[in-house]
Amino acid sequence: MERAIKFYETVLNIKLSRNQMGPLDMAWFPWVEEGKGSSGSLVCHRDHYKPSMDGVLLYLTTQTGDLNDELNWVEKGGW
């Protein structure tokens, strides 16, 4: 979870809010400006969510309008 939080905070230049909800470890993305994008969260639960080769589904709204801006931060995020 720490690695995922660091990655998204670095790539998207945001601060996630980490919250423990019983067995769920969650990190919430901040709300974006009205009319742009959506909120979301990282969710970790050792019994229900397992890493797999299928990967994740990610919808991304770029803050600048040019996805290359955010993609340039991917390496700095640890990928």
Distance bins in CASP14 RR format, pairs under 12 A and 6 or more apart:
PFRMAT RR
TARGET T0000
AUTHOR 0000-0000-0000
RMODE 2
METHOD distances of the structure
MODEL  1
1 7 0 0 0 0 0 1 0 0 0 0 0
1 8 0 0 0 0 0 1 0 0 0 0 0
1 16 0 0 0 0 0 1 0 0 0 0 0
1 18 1 0 0 1 0 0 0 0 0 0 0
1 19 0 0 0 0 0 1 0 0 0 0 0
1 20 0 0 0 0 0 1 0 0 0 0 0
1 24 0 0 0 0 0 1 0 0 0 0 0
1 25 1 0 1 0 0 0 0 0 0 0 0
1 26 0 0 0 0 1 0 0 0 0 0 0
1 27 1 0 0 1 0 0 0 0 0 0 0
1 41 0 0 0 0 0 1 0 0 0 0 0
1 42 1 0 0 1 0 0 0 0 0 0 0
1 43 0 0 0 0 1 0 0 0 0 0 0
1 44 1 0 1 0 0 0 0 0 0 0 0
1 45 0 0 0 0 0 1 0 0 0 0 0
1 46 0 0 0 0 0 1 0 0 0 0 0
1 49 0 0 0 0 0 1 0 0 0 0 0
1 51 0 0 0 0 0 1 0 0 0 0 0
2 8 0 0 0 0 0 1 0 0 0 0 0
2 9 0 0 0 0 0 1 0 0 0 0 0
2 16 0 0 0 0 0 1 0 0 0 0 0
2 18 0 0 0 0 1 0 0 0 0 0 0
2 25 0 0 0 0 0 1 0 0 0 0 0
2 27 0 0 0 0 1 0 0 0 0 0 0
2 42 0 0 0 0 0 1 0 0 0 0 0
2 44 0 0 0 0 0 1 0 0 0 0 0
2 78 0 0 0 0 0 1 0 0 0 0 0
3 9 0 0 0 0 0 1 0 0 0 0 0
3 10 0 0 0 0 0 1 0 0 0 0 0
3 27 0 0 0 0 0 1 0 0 0 0 0
3 42 0 0 0 0 0 1 0 0 0 0 0
3 44 0 0 0 0 0 1 0 0 0 0 0
3 51 0 0 0 0 0 1 0 0 0 0 0
3 77 0 0 0 0 1 0 0 0 0 0 0
3 78 1 0 0 1 0 0 0 0 0 0 0
3 79 0 0 0 0 1 0 0 0 0 0 0
4 10 0 0 0 0 0 1 0 0 0 0 0
4 11 0 0 0 0 0 1 0 0 0 0 0
4 12 0 0 0 0 0 1 0 0 0 0 0
4 16 0 0 0 0 1 0 0 0 0 0 0
4 18 0 0 0 0 0 1 0 0 0 0 0
4 25 0 0 0 0 0 1 0 0 0 0 0
4 26 0 0 0 0 0 1 0 0 0 0 0
4 27 1 0 0 1 0 0 0 0 0 0 0
4 29 0 0 0 0 0 1 0 0 0 0 0
4 41 0 0 0 0 0 1 0 0 0 0 0
4 42 1 0 1 0 0 0 0 0 0 0 0
4 43 0 0 0 0 1 0 0 0 0 0 0
4 44 0 0 0 0 1 0 0 0 0 0 0
4 49 0 0 0 0 0 1 0 0 0 0 0
4 51 0 0 0 0 0 1 0 0 0 0 0
4 56 0 0 0 0 1 0 0 0 0 0 0
4 58 0 0 0 0 0 1 0 0 0 0 0
4 77 0 0 0 0 0 1 0 0 0 0 0
4 78 0 0 0 0 0 1 0 0 0 0 0
4 79 0 0 0 0 0 1 0 0 0 0 0
5 11 0 0 0 0 0 1 0 0 0 0 0
5 12 0 0 0 0 0 1 0 0 0 0 0
5 14 0 0 0 0 0 1 0 0 0 0 0
5 15 0 0 0 0 1 0 0 0 0 0 0
5 16 1 0 1 0 0 0 0 0 0 0 0
5 17 0 0 0 0 1 0 0 0 0 0 0
5 18 1 0 0 1 0 0 0 0 0 0 0
5 19 0 0 0 0 0 1 0 0 0 0 0
5 25 0 0 0 0 0 1 0 0 0 0 0
5 26 0 0 0 0 0 1 0 0 0 0 0
5 27 1 0 1 0 0 0 0 0 0 0 0
5 28 0 0 0 0 0 1 0 0 0 0 0
5 29 0 0 0 0 0 1 0 0 0 0 0
5 41 0 0 0 0 0 1 0 0 0 0 0
5 42 1 0 0 1 0 0 0 0 0 0 0
5 43 0 0 0 0 0 1 0 0 0 0 0
5 44 0 0 0 0 1 0 0 0 0 0 0
5 77 0 0 0 0 0 1 0 0 0 0 0
6 12 0 0 0 0 0 1 0 0 0 0 0
6 14 0 0 0 0 0 1 0 0 0 0 0
6 15 0 0 0 0 0 1 0 0 0 0 0
6 16 0 0 0 0 1 0 0 0 0 0 0
6 18 0 0 0 0 0 1 0 0 0 0 0
6 27 0 0 0 0 0 1 0 0 0 0 0
6 42 0 0 0 0 0 1 0 0 0 0 0
6 73 0 0 0 0 0 1 0 0 0 0 0
6 76 0 0 0 0 0 1 0 0 0 0 0
6 77 1 0 0 1 0 0 0 0 0 0 0
6 78 1 0 0 1 0 0 0 0 0 0 0
6 79 0 0 0 0 0 1 0 0 0 0 0
7 14 0 0 0 0 0 1 0 0 0 0 0
7 16 0 0 0 0 0 1 0 0 0 0 0
7 27 0 0 0 0 0 1 0 0 0 0 0
7 42 0 0 0 0 1 0 0 0 0 0 0
7 56 0 0 0 0 0 1 0 0 0 0 0
7 58 0 0 0 0 0 1 0 0 0 0 0
7 70 0 0 0 0 0 1 0 0 0 0 0
7 73 0 0 0 0 1 0 0 0 0 0 0
7 74 0 0 0 0 1 0 0 0 0 0 0
7 75 0 0 0 0 0 1 0 0 0 0 0
7 76 0 0 0 0 1 0 0 0 0 0 0
7 77 1 0 1 0 0 0 0 0 0 0 0
7 78 1 0 0 1 0 0 0 0 0 0 0
7 79 1 0 0 1 0 0 0 0 0 0 0
8 14 1 0 0 1 0 0 0 0 0 0 0
8 15 0 0 0 0 1 0 0 0 0 0 0
8 16 1 0 0 1 0 0 0 0 0 0 0
8 17 0 0 0 0 0 1 0 0 0 0 0
8 18 0 0 0 0 0 1 0 0 0 0 0
8 27 1 0 0 1 0 0 0 0 0 0 0
8 28 0 0 0 0 0 1 0 0 0 0 0
8 29 1 0 0 1 0 0 0 0 0 0 0
8 30 0 0 0 0 0 1 0 0 0 0 0
8 40 0 0 0 0 0 1 0 0 0 0 0
8 41 0 0 0 0 0 1 0 0 0 0 0
8 42 1 0 0 1 0 0 0 0 0 0 0
8 56 0 0 0 0 0 1 0 0 0 0 0
8 58 0 0 0 0 1 0 0 0 0 0 0
8 60 0 0 0 0 1 0 0 0 0 0 0
8 70 0 0 0 0 0 1 0 0 0 0 0
8 73 0 0 0 0 0 1 0 0 0 0 0
8 74 0 0 0 0 0 1 0 0 0 0 0
8 76 0 0 0 0 0 1 0 0 0 0 0
8 77 0 0 0 0 1 0 0 0 0 0 0
8 78 0 0 0 0 0 1 0 0 0 0 0
8 79 0 0 0 0 0 1 0 0 0 0 0
9 15 1 0 0 1 0 0 0 0 0 0 0
9 16 1 0 1 0 0 0 0 0 0 0 0
9 17 0 0 0 0 0 1 0 0 0 0 0
9 18 0 0 0 0 0 1 0 0 0 0 0
9 27 0 0 0 0 1 0 0 0 0 0 0
9 28 0 0 0 0 0 1 0 0 0 0 0
9 29 0 0 0 0 1 0 0 0 0 0 0
9 30 0 0 0 0 0 1 0 0 0 0 0
9 42 0 0 0 0 0 1 0 0 0 0 0
9 73 0 0 0 0 1 0 0 0 0 0 0
9 76 0 0 0 0 0 1 0 0 0 0 0
9 77 0 0 0 0 1 0 0 0 0 0 0
9 78 0 0 0 0 0 1 0 0 0 0 0
10 16 0 0 0 0 0 1 0 0 0 0 0
10 70 0 0 0 0 0 1 0 0 0 0 0
10 72 0 0 0 0 0 1 0 0 0 0 0
10 73 1 0 1 0 0 0 0 0 0 0 0
10 74 0 0 0 0 1 0 0 0 0 0 0
10 75 0 0 0 0 1 0 0 0 0 0 0
10 76 1 0 1 0 0 0 0 0 0 0 0
10 77 1 1 0 0 0 0 0 0 0 0 0
10 78 1 0 0 1 0 0 0 0 0 0 0
10 79 0 0 0 0 1 0 0 0 0 0 0
11 29 0 0 0 0 0 1 0 0 0 0 0
11 58 0 0 0 0 0 1 0 0 0 0 0
11 60 0 0 0 0 1 0 0 0 0 0 0
11 62 0 0 0 0 0 1 0 0 0 0 0
11 63 0 0 0 0 0 1 0 0 0 0 0
11 67 0 0 0 0 0 1 0 0 0 0 0
11 69 0 0 0 0 0 1 0 0 0 0 0
11 70 1 0 1 0 0 0 0 0 0 0 0
11 71 0 0 0 0 1 0 0 0 0 0 0
11 72 0 0 0 0 1 0 0 0 0 0 0
11 73 1 0 1 0 0 0 0 0 0 0 0
11 74 1 0 1 0 0 0 0 0 0 0 0
11 75 0 0 0 0 1 0 0 0 0 0 0
11 76 1 0 0 1 0 0 0 0 0 0 0
11 77 1 0 1 0 0 0 0 0 0 0 0
11 78 0 0 0 0 1 0 0 0 0 0 0
11 79 0 0 0 0 1 0 0 0 0 0 0
12 29 1 0 0 1 0 0 0 0 0 0 0
12 30 0 0 0 0 1 0 0 0 0 0 0
12 32 0 0 0 0 0 1 0 0 0 0 0
12 37 0 0 0 0 0 1 0 0 0 0 0
12 40 0 0 0 0 0 1 0 0 0 0 0
12 42 0 0 0 0 0 1 0 0 0 0 0
12 58 0 0 0 0 0 1 0 0 0 0 0
12 60 0 0 0 0 1 0 0 0 0 0 0
12 61 0 0 0 0 1 0 0 0 0 0 0
12 62 0 0 0 0 1 0 0 0 0 0 0
12 63 1 0 0 1 0 0 0 0 0 0 0
12 64 0 0 0 0 0 1 0 0 0 0 0
12 67 0 0 0 0 0 1 0 0 0 0 0
12 69 0 0 0 0 0 1 0 0 0 0 0
12 70 1 0 0 1 0 0 0 0 0 0 0
12 71 0 0 0 0 0 1 0 0 0 0 0
12 72 0 0 0 0 0 1 0 0 0 0 0
12 73 1 0 0 1 0 0 0 0 0 0 0
12 74 0 0 0 0 0 1 0 0 0 0 0
12 76 0 0 0 0 0 1 0 0 0 0 0
12 77 0 0 0 0 1 0 0 0 0 0 0
13 30 0 0 0 0 0 1 0 0 0 0 0
13 62 0 0 0 0 0 1 0 0 0 0 0
13 63 1 0 0 1 0 0 0 0 0 0 0
13 64 0 0 0 0 1 0 0 0 0 0 0
13 69 0 0 0 0 1 0 0 0 0 0 0
13 70 0 0 0 0 1 0 0 0 0 0 0
13 72 0 0 0 0 0 1 0 0 0 0 0
13 73 1 0 0 1 0 0 0 0 0 0 0
13 76 0 0 0 0 0 1 0 0 0 0 0
13 77 0 0 0 0 0 1 0 0 0 0 0
14 27 0 0 0 0 0 1 0 0 0 0 0
14 28 0 0 0 0 0 1 0 0 0 0 0
14 29 1 0 0 1 0 0 0 0 0 0 0
14 30 1 0 1 0 0 0 0 0 0 0 0
14 31 0 0 0 0 0 1 0 0 0 0 0
14 32 0 0 0 0 1 0 0 0 0 0 0
14 39 0 0 0 0 0 1 0 0 0 0 0
14 40 0 0 0 0 0 1 0 0 0 0 0
14 60 0 0 0 0 0 1 0 0 0 0 0
14 61 0 0 0 0 0 1 0 0 0 0 0
14 63 0 0 0 0 1 0 0 0 0 0 0
14 70 0 0 0 0 0 1 0 0 0 0 0
14 73 0 0 0 0 0 1 0 0 0 0 0
15 27 0 0 0 0 1 0 0 0 0 0 0
15 28 0 0 0 0 0 1 0 0 0 0 0
15 29 0 0 0 0 1 0 0 0 0 0 0
15 30 1 0 0 1 0 0 0 0 0 0 0
15 31 0 0 0 0 0 1 0 0 0 0 0
16 25 0 0 0 0 0 1 0 0 0 0 0
16 26 0 0 0 0 1 0 0 0 0 0 0
16 27 1 0 1 0 0 0 0 0 0 0 0
16 28 1 0 0 1 0 0 0 0 0 0 0
16 29 1 0 0 1 0 0 0 0 0 0 0
16 30 1 0 0 1 0 0 0 0 0 0 0
16 39 0 0 0 0 0 1 0 0 0 0 0
16 40 0 0 0 0 1 0 0 0 0 0 0
16 41 0 0 0 0 1 0 0 0 0 0 0
16 42 1 0 0 1 0 0 0 0 0 0 0
16 43 0 0 0 0 0 1 0 0 0 0 0
17 26 0 0 0 0 1 0 0 0 0 0 0
17 27 1 0 0 1 0 0 0 0 0 0 0
17 28 1 0 1 0 0 0 0 0 0 0 0
17 29 0 0 0 0 1 0 0 0 0 0 0
17 30 1 0 0 1 0 0 0 0 0 0 0
17 31 0 0 0 0 0 1 0 0 0 0 0
17 39 0 0 0 0 0 1 0 0 0 0 0
17 40 0 0 0 0 0 1 0 0 0 0 0
17 41 0 0 0 0 1 0 0 0 0 0 0
17 42 0 0 0 0 0 1 0 0 0 0 0
18 24 0 0 0 0 0 1 0 0 0 0 0
18 25 1 0 0 1 0 0 0 0 0 0 0
18 26 1 0 0 1 0 0 0 0 0 0 0
18 27 1 0 1 0 0 0 0 0 0 0 0
18 28 1 0 0 1 0 0 0 0 0 0 0
18 29 0 0 0 0 0 1 0 0 0 0 0
18 41 0 0 0 0 1 0 0 0 0 0 0
18 42 0 0 0 0 1 0 0 0 0 0 0
18 43 0 0 0 0 0 1 0 0 0 0 0
18 44 0 0 0 0 0 1 0 0 0 0 0
19 25 0 0 0 0 1 0 0 0 0 0 0
19 26 1 0 1 0 0 0 0 0 0 0 0
19 27 1 0 0 1 0 0 0 0 0 0 0
19 28 1 0 0 1 0 0 0 0 0 0 0
19 29 0 0 0 0 0 1 0 0 0 0 0
19 41 0 0 0 0 1 0 0 0 0 0 0
19 42 0 0 0 0 0 1 0 0 0 0 0
19 43 0 0 0 0 0 1 0 0 0 0 0
19 44 0 0 0 0 0 1 0 0 0 0 0
20 26 1 0 0 1 0 0 0 0 0 0 0
20 27 0 0 0 0 0 1 0 0 0 0 0
20 28 0 0 0 0 0 1 0 0 0 0 0
20 43 0 0 0 0 0 1 0 0 0 0 0
20 44 0 0 0 0 0 1 0 0 0 0 0
20 45 0 0 0 0 0 1 0 0 0 0 0
21 27 0 0 0 0 0 1 0 0 0 0 0
21 28 0 0 0 0 0 1 0 0 0 0 0
21 41 0 0 0 0 0 1 0 0 0 0 0
21 43 0 0 0 0 1 0 0 0 0 0 0
21 44 0 0 0 0 0 1 0 0 0 0 0
21 45 0 0 0 0 1 0 0 0 0 0 0
22 43 0 0 0 0 0 1 0 0 0 0 0
22 44 0 0 0 0 0 1 0 0 0 0 0
22 45 0 0 0 0 1 0 0 0 0 0 0
22 46 0 0 0 0 0 1 0 0 0 0 0
23 43 0 0 0 0 0 1 0 0 0 0 0
23 44 0 0 0 0 1 0 0 0 0 0 0
23 45 1 0 1 0 0 0 0 0 0 0 0
23 46 1 0 0 1 0 0 0 0 0 0 0
23 47 1 0 0 1 0 0 0 0 0 0 0
23 48 0 0 0 0 1 0 0 0 0 0 0
23 49 0 0 0 0 0 1 0 0 0 0 0
24 41 0 0 0 0 1 0 0 0 0 0 0
24 42 0 0 0 0 0 1 0 0 0 0 0
24 43 1 0 0 1 0 0 0 0 0 0 0
24 44 1 0 0 1 0 0 0 0 0 0 0
24 45 1 0 1 0 0 0 0 0 0 0 0
24 46 0 0 0 0 0 1 0 0 0 0 0
24 47 0 0 0 0 0 1 0 0 0 0 0
24 48 0 0 0 0 1 0 0 0 0 0 0
24 49 0 0 0 0 1 0 0 0 0 0 0
25 41 0 0 0 0 0 1 0 0 0 0 0
25 42 0 0 0 0 1 0 0 0 0 0 0
25 43 1 0 0 1 0 0 0 0 0 0 0
25 44 1 0 1 0 0 0 0 0 0 0 0
25 45 1 0 0 1 0 0 0 0 0 0 0
25 46 0 0 0 0 1 0 0 0 0 0 0
25 48 0 0 0 0 0 1 0 0 0 0 0
25 49 0 0 0 0 1 0 0 0 0 0 0
26 39 0 0 0 0 0 1 0 0 0 0 0
26 40 0 0 0 0 1 0 0 0 0 0 0
26 41 1 0 1 0 0 0 0 0 0 0 0
26 42 1 0 0 1 0 0 0 0 0 0 0
26 43 1 0 1 0 0 0 0 0 0 0 0
26 44 1 0 0 1 0 0 0 0 0 0 0
26 45 0 0 0 0 1 0 0 0 0 0 0
26 49 0 0 0 0 0 1 0 0 0 0 0
27 39 0 0 0 0 0 1 0 0 0 0 0
27 40 0 0 0 0 1 0 0 0 0 0 0
27 41 1 0 0 1 0 0 0 0 0 0 0
27 42 1 0 1 0 0 0 0 0 0 0 0
27 43 0 0 0 0 1 0 0 0 0 0 0
27 44 0 0 0 0 1 0 0 0 0 0 0
28 39 1 0 0 1 0 0 0 0 0 0 0
28 40 1 0 0 1 0 0 0 0 0 0 0
28 41 1 0 1 0 0 0 0 0 0 0 0
28 42 0 0 0 0 1 0 0 0 0 0 0
28 43 0 0 0 0 1 0 0 0 0 0 0
29 37 0 0 0 0 1 0 0 0 0 0 0
29 38 0 0 0 0 1 0 0 0 0 0 0
29 39 1 0 1 0 0 0 0 0 0 0 0
29 40 1 0 1 0 0 0 0 0 0 0 0
29 41 1 0 0 1 0 0 0 0 0 0 0
29 42 0 0 0 0 1 0 0 0 0 0 0
29 43 0 0 0 0 0 1 0 0 0 0 0
29 58 0 0 0 0 0 1 0 0 0 0 0
29 59 0 0 0 0 0 1 0 0 0 0 0
29 60 0 0 0 0 0 1 0 0 0 0 0
29 61 0 0 0 0 0 1 0 0 0 0 0
30 36 0 0 0 0 0 1 0 0 0 0 0
30 37 0 0 0 0 0 1 0 0 0 0 0
30 38 0 0 0 0 0 1 0 0 0 0 0
30 39 1 0 0 1 0 0 0 0 0 0 0
30 40 0 0 0 0 1 0 0 0 0 0 0
30 41 0 0 0 0 0 1 0 0 0 0 0
30 63 0 0 0 0 0 1 0 0 0 0 0
31 37 0 0 0 0 1 0 0 0 0 0 0
31 38 0 0 0 0 1 0 0 0 0 0 0
31 39 1 0 1 0 0 0 0 0 0 0 0
31 40 0 0 0 0 1 0 0 0 0 0 0
31 41 0 0 0 0 0 1 0 0 0 0 0
32 38 1 0 0 1 0 0 0 0 0 0 0
32 39 1 0 0 1 0 0 0 0 0 0 0
32 40 0 0 0 0 1 0 0 0 0 0 0
32 60 0 0 0 0 0 1 0 0 0 0 0
32 61 1 0 0 1 0 0 0 0 0 0 0
32 62 0 0 0 0 0 1 0 0 0 0 0
32 63 1 0 0 1 0 0 0 0 0 0 0
33 39 0 0 0 0 0 1 0 0 0 0 0
33 61 0 0 0 0 1 0 0 0 0 0 0
33 63 0 0 0 0 1 0 0 0 0 0 0
35 61 0 0 0 0 1 0 0 0 0 0 0
36 60 0 0 0 0 0 1 0 0 0 0 0
36 61 1 0 0 1 0 0 0 0 0 0 0
36 62 0 0 0 0 1 0 0 0 0 0 0
36 63 1 0 0 1 0 0 0 0 0 0 0
36 64 0 0 0 0 0 1 0 0 0 0 0
36 65 0 0 0 0 1 0 0 0 0 0 0
37 59 0 0 0 0 1 0 0 0 0 0 0
37 60 0 0 0 0 1 0 0 0 0 0 0
37 61 1 1 0 0 0 0 0 0 0 0 0
37 62 0 0 0 0 1 0 0 0 0 0 0
37 63 0 0 0 0 1 0 0 0 0 0 0
37 65 0 0 0 0 0 1 0 0 0 0 0
38 58 0 0 0 0 0 1 0 0 0 0 0
38 59 1 0 0 1 0 0 0 0 0 0 0
38 60 0 0 0 0 0 1 0 0 0 0 0
38 61 1 0 0 1 0 0 0 0 0 0 0
39 59 0 0 0 0 0 1 0 0 0 0 0
39 61 0 0 0 0 0 1 0 0 0 0 0
40 58 0 0 0 0 0 1 0 0 0 0 0
40 59 0 0 0 0 1 0 0 0 0 0 0
40 60 0 0 0 0 0 1 0 0 0 0 0
40 61 0 0 0 0 0 1 0 0 0 0 0
41 49 0 0 0 0 0 1 0 0 0 0 0
42 49 0 0 0 0 1 0 0 0 0 0 0
42 56 0 0 0 0 1 0 0 0 0 0 0
42 58 0 0 0 0 0 1 0 0 0 0 0
43 49 1 0 0 1 0 0 0 0 0 0 0
43 56 0 0 0 0 0 1 0 0 0 0 0
44 50 0 0 0 0 0 1 0 0 0 0 0
44 51 0 0 0 0 0 1 0 0 0 0 0
49 55 0 0 0 0 0 1 0 0 0 0 0
49 56 0 0 0 0 0 1 0 0 0 0 0
50 56 0 0 0 0 0 1 0 0 0 0 0
58 70 0 0 0 0 0 1 0 0 0 0 0
60 67 1 0 0 1 0 0 0 0 0 0 0
60 69 0 0 0 0 0 1 0 0 0 0 0
60 70 1 0 0 1 0 0 0 0 0 0 0
60 71 0 0 0 0 1 0 0 0 0 0 0
60 73 0 0 0 0 0 1 0 0 0 0 0
60 74 0 0 0 0 0 1 0 0 0 0 0
61 67 0 0 0 0 1 0 0 0 0 0 0
61 70 0 0 0 0 1 0 0 0 0 0 0
62 68 0 0 0 0 1 0 0 0 0 0 0
62 69 1 0 0 1 0 0 0 0 0 0 0
62 70 1 0 1 0 0 0 0 0 0 0 0
62 71 0 0 0 0 1 0 0 0 0 0 0
62 72 0 0 0 0 0 1 0 0 0 0 0
62 73 0 0 0 0 0 1 0 0 0 0 0
63 69 1 0 0 1 0 0 0 0 0 0 0
63 70 1 0 0 1 0 0 0 0 0 0 0
63 73 0 0 0 0 0 1 0 0 0 0 0
64 70 1 0 0 1 0 0 0 0 0 0 0
64 71 0 0 0 0 0 1 0 0 0 0 0
64 72 0 0 0 0 0 1 0 0 0 0 0
64 73 0 0 0 0 0 1 0 0 0 0 0
65 71 0 0 0 0 0 1 0 0 0 0 0
66 72 0 0 0 0 1 0 0 0 0 0 0
67 73 0 0 0 0 0 1 0 0 0 0 0
67 74 0 0 0 0 0 1 0 0 0 0 0
68 74 0 0 0 0 0 1 0 0 0 0 0
70 76 0 0 0 0 0 1 0 0 0 0 0
70 77 0 0 0 0 0 1 0 0 0 0 0
71 77 0 0 0 0 0 1 0 0 0 0 0
71 79 0 0 0 0 0 1 0 0 0 0 0
73 79 0 0 0 0 1 0 0 0 0 0 0
END
